[in-house]
Amino acid sequence: DEMKNSDVHLNTVKSTLKELQEQVKSLEQEKDRMEERQKAIENLELYKMKHAWVLYDNKRKEALEVKAQKKELSTRLKVAKKKEQPLAQQVAQLEQELSKGKKRRVALDREIGATNKEWHMCLTKAEKCQDRIDTETCDLGLIDSAQRRAEQLVVDRQRQ
């Protein structure tokens, strides 16, 4: 009986040992999974940090590019202003000349108006004088005609 008990006990121990070995194996697998998980978490954290640095580095590069563009544009603006300055001076000079020309035109328009008025007055005087000349010429013609008739009468009377 003892042997039987011992066999049963041995079987129980074997069974327990097998269960324990399976548990150990299961726990080792669980431990491996936990270690893998922990390593994955650590890698994830590392990647997050690396990602942050990559983002930072990209933004820094963008900022440097923008700064370089700003510097280039500033330089181009200065060059453009230097090129534009003589044109601006020419425009100002031309505007000044235009203003003088407008003032001169206004003065000439006034002078033309005054001269035109004077011309019309002279024309009116000339027309009046011409009318008098015409009247006097007509009167002279009448006088001339009367003188010839009178001379003719004198000649006719002398012949009689």
C-alpha positions in Angstrom: 0.0 0.0 0.0 2.8 2.2 0.7 4.0 1.7 -2.7 0.8 2.5 -4.1 0.7 5.5 -2.0 4.1 6.4 -3.1 3.1 5.9 -6.7 0.1 8.1 -6.3 2.2 10.6 -4.4 4.8 10.4 -7.1 2.2 10.9 -9.8 0.8 13.8 -7.8 4.3 15.2 -7.4 4.9 14.7 -11.1 1.6 16.2 -12.0 2.3 19.1 -9.6 5.8 19.4 -11.1 4.4 19.4 -14.6 1.9 22.0 -13.6 4.5 24.1 -11.9 6.8 23.7 -15.0 4.0 24.8 -17.2 3.3 27.7 -14.9 7.0 28.6 -14.9 7.0 28.3 -18.6 3.9 30.5 -18.8 5.4 32.9 -16.3 8.6 33.1 -18.3 6.6 33.8 -21.4 4.7 36.4 -19.5 8.0 37.8 -18.2 9.4 37.9 -21.7 6.2 39.7 -22.9 6.5 42.1 -20.1 10.1 42.8 -20.9 9.3 43.2 -24.6 6.4 45.5 -23.6 8.7 47.5 -21.3 11.4 47.7 -24.1 8.7 48.8 -26.5 7.5 51.5 -24.1 11.1 52.6 -23.6 11.6 52.6 -27.4 8.3 54.5 -27.8 9.5 57.1 -25.3 12.8 57.3 -27.1 11.1 57.7 -30.5 8.9 60.4 -29.0 11.9 62.3 -27.8 13.7 61.8 -31.1 10.5 62.9 -32.9 10.5 66.1 -30.8 14.1 66.7 -31.7 13.4 66.1 -35.4 10.5 68.5 -35.2 12.7 71.0 -33.4 15.4 70.6 -36.0 13.0 71.0 -38.9 11.6 74.1 -37.3 15.1 75.4 -36.7 16.0 74.8 -40.4 12.8 76.5 -41.5 13.6 79.5 -39.2 17.1 79.7 -40.7 15.7 79.5 -44.2 13.1 82.3 -43.4 15.9 84.3 -41.9 18.0 83.9 -45.0 15.1 84.8 -47.2 14.4 87.9 -45.1 18.0 88.9 -45.4 18.0 88.4 -49.1 14.7 90.3 -49.5 16.0 93.1 -47.4 19.1 93.3 -49.6 16.9 93.3 -52.7 14.7 96.0 -51.2 17.7 98.2 -50.6 19.0 97.7 -54.1 15.5 98.4 -55.5 15.3 101.6 -53.4 18.7 102.7 -54.7 17.6 102.1 -58.3 14.2 103.8 -57.7 15.7 106.9 -56.1 16.9 108.5 -59.4 13.6 107.7 -60.9 11.8 109.3 -58.0 14.0 112.4 -58.4 13.2 112.5 -62.1 9.5 112.1 -61.4 9.7 115.0 -58.8 11.6 117.1 -61.3 9.1 116.4 -64.1 6.2 117.1 -61.7 7.8 120.4 -60.9 8.3 121.2 -64.6 4.7 120.2 -65.2 3.5 122.6 -62.5 5.6 125.4 -64.0 4.2 124.6 -67.4 0.6 124.7 -66.1 1.3 128.1 -64.4 2.9 129.3 -67.7 -0.1 128.1 -69.7 -2.5 129.9 -67.3 -0.4 133.1 -67.7 -0.4 132.8 -71.5 -4.1 132.1 -71.5 -4.6 135.4 -69.6 -2.3 137.2 -71.9 -4.1 135.7 -75.0 -7.4 136.8 -73.5 -6.1 140.3 -73.0 -4.5 140.4 -76.4 -7.7 139.1 -78.0 -9.8 141.7 -76.2 -7.3 144.4 -77.4 -7.4 143.0 -81.0 -11.2 143.1 -81.0 -11.1 146.8 -79.8 -8.6 147.6 -82.5 -10.8 145.8 -85.1 -13.8 147.7 -84.0 -11.8 151.0 -84.3 -10.5 149.9 -87.7 -14.0 149.1 -88.9 -15.3 152.5 -87.7 -12.3 154.2 -89.4 -13.0 152.2 -92.6 -16.6 153.3 -92.4 -15.6 156.9 -92.1 -13.1 156.5 -94.9 -15.8 155.0 -97.1 -18.1 157.8 -96.2 -15.4 160.4 -96.9 -14.5 158.7 -100.1 -18.1 158.8 -101.2 -18.3 162.4 -100.2 -15.1 163.2 -102.1 -16.6 161.4 -105.1 -19.7 163.6 -104.8 -17.6 166.7 -104.4 -15.4 165.6 -107.3 -18.5 165.0 -109.4 -20.0 168.4 -108.4 -16.7 170.1 -109.2 -16.6 168.6 -112.6 -20.1 169.6 -113.3 -19.4 173.1 -112.0 -16.3 173.3 -114.2 -18.3 172.0 -117.1 -20.9 174.8 -116.4 -18.1 177.4 -116.3 -16.7 176.1 -119.6 -20.2 176.0 -121.1 -20.9 179.5 -119.9 -17.6 180.8 -121.2 -18.4 179.4 -124.6 -21.7 181.0 -124.8 
